[in-house]
Amino acid sequence: MTVQKPDVIPAESSGEARKYWERMMEFQAGNYEQFCNKELFRIIHTPHEHDLMMDDPSLDIIVPEIYRALDIK
């Protein structure tokens, strides 16, 4: 299983939304690791917020990692 994980809490988050993101950042893989074998996880960290993970800077990190996971050359 491949999981893309943002490493930055959204800047506009406050109150309950901020608490949610702080809690989610504590998990290795968004709490999915609770339901799966952690050794089977491939976690791709992005130095961006969740909502920016499909923008070019994050995709520059994510796409090559997915290619490696699928063994595409």
Secondary structure as GFF3:
##gff-version 3
##sequence-region A 1 73
A	DSSP	beta_strand	2	6	.	.	.	ID=ss1
A	DSSP	alpha_helix	15	26	.	.	.	ID=ss2
A	DSSP	three_ten_helix	32	34	.	.	.	ID=ss3
A	DSSP	three_ten_helix	38	40	.	.	.	ID=ss4
A	DSSP	beta_strand	42	46	.	.	.	ID=ss5
A	DSSP	three_ten_helix	50	52	.	.	.	ID=ss6
A	DSSP	alpha_helix	56	70	.	.	.	ID=ss7
###
